[in-house]
Amino acid sequence: MLAQRWTDIRDEYLGLDQQLLGQQNLASVKGWRGVALYFLGGKKLQNCLHAPLTTKIAEEVPFMTSAGFAVLDDGAHYAPHIDKYPPHFEALLDARWGASLTELRRVHLPLIAAPGSRMRVGEETREFVPGEVLIFQNSAMTHEVFNDSGKPRVIMLIDFLTRAPHRAG
């Protein structure tokens, strides 16, 4: 579903107010910024209003918990890491969905990527190719991202549960 809609998502991203993107840093990595549509189970209504089509597509992903756009500037490097979630999110996963972090997966859907934009997950390194989906367990697998392409790299990020929640969300 996502791979078939990547050009629609990219086109909506290109129409976003770039000031919106420039104000929201992700993590503490220089050159890594984005816009959350959903974050840790909560809808970011103001951001969703700027990207209604992408929001609708994200909401169609079964058991989605987070979604948004992420930009990695040229020359940026997100060093090897395993994503850490705050304790309240682990409690939220259990309380809202009867799930745990072991059931959470991350999608990277490249929207704008050029050669030199790549990601290593475990021992495997892959170039980002627009429309080619990468799914991995970001809370358990070491990963890092590089962008030596000469251009910003843009992806859609989605986190989802691997099974139906035990509780209604």
C-alpha positions in Angstrom: 0.0 0.0 0.0 2.7 2.5 1.0 5.0 1.8 -2.0 2.1 2.3 -4.4 1.4 5.8 -2.9 4.9 7.1 -2.4 4.7 9.7 -5.2 1.4 11.1 -3.7 3.1 11.3 -0.3 6.2 12.9 -1.8 4.1 15.5 -3.7 2.3 16.4 -0.6 5.6 16.8 1.3 6.9 19.1 -1.4 3.9 21.3 -0.9 4.5 21.7 2.9 5.6 24.9 4.4 9.4 24.4 4.8 9.4 26.5 8.0 7.3 23.8 9.6 10.0 21.3 8.8 12.9 23.5 9.9 11.5 24.0 13.4 11.1 20.4 14.5 14.4 18.6 15.3 14.4 14.9 15.7 16.6 13.5 18.5 19.7 15.5 19.1 21.3 14.8 15.7 22.4 17.8 13.7 20.7 17.8 10.3 17.9 15.4 11.4 14.5 17.0 11.5 10.9 16.3 10.6 7.2 16.7 11.2 5.2 14.2 13.3 1.7 13.4 12.2 1.3 10.8 15.0 3.8 10.4 17.8 3.7 7.6 20.4 0.0 7.0 19.8 -1.1 10.7 19.8 -2.3 12.6 16.8 -0.6 15.9 16.1 -3.7 17.7 14.7 -2.0 20.9 13.5 0.6 19.0 11.5 -2.0 16.6 10.1 -4.0 19.6 8.8 -0.9 20.4 6.6 -0.7 16.9 5.2 -4.2 15.5 5.0 -3.5 12.9 2.3 -0.4 11.5 4.1 -2.3 11.5 7.3 -5.1 9.4 5.7 -2.6 7.0 4.2 -0.8 6.6 7.6 -4.2 6.0 9.3 -4.8 3.1 6.9 -1.6 1.3 8.1 -2.9 -1.4 10.5 -1.9 -0.8 14.1 0.1 2.4 13.4 1.4 4.2 16.5 3.6 6.9 14.9 4.0 8.5 11.5 5.6 11.6 9.9 8.2 13.0 7.6 11.9 12.9 8.4 14.7 14.9 6.6 18.4 14.1 6.9 20.5 16.9 5.5 23.4 16.3 3.1 26.5 15.5 5.1 24.6 14.4 8.2 25.2 11.1 9.9 23.0 9.6 12.6 25.6 7.4 14.5 24.9 3.7 15.3 22.1 3.5 17.9 19.2 1.5 19.1 16.1 3.6 19.6 15.1 4.1 23.2 11.5 4.9 24.1 10.4 6.7 27.2 8.9 4.4 30.0 5.5 6.1 29.6 5.4 4.9 26.0 6.0 1.3 27.0 3.2 1.7 29.6 1.0 3.2 26.9 1.6 0.3 24.6 0.5 -2.1 27.3 -2.4 -0.1 28.6 -3.8 1.0 25.2 -3.0 -2.0 23.0 -1.8 -4.8 25.3 1.5 -4.7 23.4 5.2 -4.4 24.1 8.2 -2.9 22.3 9.1 -6.3 20.9 6.0 -6.0 18.7 6.8 -2.6 17.3 8.4 -2.1 13.9 9.6 0.9 12.0 9.0 1.7 8.3 11.3 4.0 6.3 9.6 5.0 3.0 12.1 7.0 1.0 10.4 9.9 -0.8 13.5 11.9 -2.0 16.8 10.1 -2.0 19.9 10.2 -4.2 23.0 7.8 -4.3 25.0 8.3 -1.2 21.9 8.3 1.0 22.0 5.0 2.9 21.2 3.1 6.1 22.8 0.3 7.9 20.7 -2.1 10.0 22.7 -4.7 11.7 25.4 -5.8 9.2 23.4 -4.8 6.1 23.8 -1.4 4.4 21.3 -0.3 1.8 21.0 2.7 -0.4 17.7 4.6 0.0 15.7 4.3 -3.2 12.5 6.3 -3.6 9.4 4.1 -3.1 11.4 1.1 -1.7 10.1 0.3 1.8 12.5 -0.8 4.6 11.0 -2.4 7.8 13.1 -3.2 10.9 12.8 -3.4 14.7 14.3 -0.1 15.6 14.1 -0.8 19.4 16.2 -3.9 19.1 18.5 -3.5 16.1 21.5 -1.3 15.8 21.1 1.1 12.9 22.7 4.2 11.5 21.9 6.6 8.7 24.3 8.5 6.3 23.6 11.1 3.7 26.5 11.9 1.4 24.3 12.5 -1.6 24.7 16.2 -2.0 20.9 16.7 -1.3 18.6 16.4 1.6 17.1 12.9 2.0 13.4 12.7 2.9 11.5 9.7 4.2 8.1 8.9 5.7 8.5 7.2 9.0 5.8 4.9 10.4 5.8 2.8 13.5 3.3 -0.1 13.8 2.5 -3.1 15.9 3.1 -6.5 14.3 -0.3 -7.9 15.5 -3.7 -6.8 16.4 -3.9 -5.0 19.7 -5.3 -7.0 22.7 -7.2 -3.8 23.6 -9.1 -1.3 21.5 -7.0 1.8 20.7 
